[in-house]
Amino acid sequence: MIDAASPGAVSAARIEDGTKVYGEGDAEVQALRAISAGFEQGRFTAIMGPSGSGKSTLLHCIAGLDNLTSGSTFLGDTELGTLSDKDLTVLRREKVGFVFQAFNLIPTLNARENILLPLSIAGAKPDEEWYERVISAVDLEDRLTHRPSELSGGQQQRVAAARALVSKPDIVFADEPSGNLDSKSGAELLAFMRRAVDDFDQTIVMVTHNPLDASYADRIVFLDDGQVVDEMSEPTAERVLEKMKHLGN
C-alpha cells in the first residue's frame, strides 16, 4: 500500500478494501471499488484521476467526512468506522486539518480570528511559537486584522491553509485547494504546502486535477473508475500530464 521505496514508513492514513456505493438500482454508482491505499506520515501525496474516478470520494472517506459502504479506513491506528459520531467529530477537530476549494472563512471574523477558530471552538489556546511560524510561512503578518472581504483570493486561501495547520494536526486533507486561485496565488499556496511538509514535517493528502499542482507532491496515487491503477514518485508536471492522457480512455 505504501510506496515500497520507503521501508519502515509510518502510515498517517489508509484505506483497506474500501467500497463506496451511492444510490440504488438503476441509479447506483460505485464510486470506490475495493480500494486499498496508504498515505505516509511526513510526506505530500496527491490523488489524481479523470472526472468521476472517485478521487474526492476517497479523500472524504479517509478524512472521516463520508462513510464507506464496506471496508475500513484508518487515521493512524484508529479505525474510523468504530467511532461514534461524537468521537469522530473530536478526532477530526483535534487530529485533522482541511483545505477546500471554497475558502470557508467566517466573513465577520478577521484573518487571525479565522485562523484560530478551530482552537477557539475546542477551548484551546494556540502555541504562540508555532502560530508565529505558520503566519510567517503564509506571509500574512500585515493582514491579520483584515476581514475576508478585504483580502485577495490568494490571501483568503492562505488564511484557510494556516487555519488547517495552526492546531498541529496529524494530517491535512486538501481538495482542489488552488481551484479558485489564479496561477500566481496557486503557486504560492502550493509552495507553502510543500514547505509545511519539508520544514514542519506535516503530512498532506491532496486531490487535484492539475499536473503542475501535483508536481509539488512526493508521490501521486492515480485512480480510474474507483480503483488505484498506478502511482508515481518524484513527479514532474510533464510526466503527470503524459500519464493523465492515458487514464479514462
Sequence and secondary structure as in RCSB ss.txt:
>XXXX:A:sequence
MIDAASPGAVSAARIEDGTKVYGEGDAEVQALRAISAGFEQGRFTAIMGPSGSGKSTLLHCIAGLDNLTSGSTFL
GDTELGTLSDKDLTVLRREKVGFVFQAFNLIPTLNARENILLPLSIAGAKPDEEWYERVISAVDLEDRLTHRPSE
LSGGQQQRVAAARALVSKPDIVFADEPSGNLDSKSGAELLAFMRRAVDDFDQTIVMVTHNPLDASYADRIVFLDD
GQVVDEMSEPTAERVLEKMKHLGN
>XXXX:A:secstr
   TTSTT  EEEEEEEEEEEES GGG EEEEEEEEEEEETT EEEEE STTSSHHHHHHHHTTSS  SEEEEEE
TTEEGGGS HHHHHHHHHHHEEEEESS    TTS HHHHHHHHHHHHT    HHHHHHHHHHHT GGGTT  GGG
S HHHHHHHHHHHHHTT  SEEEEESTTTTS HHHHHHHHHHHHHHHHHH   EEEE S HHHHTTSSEEEEEET
TEEEEEEES  HHHHHHHHHTTT 
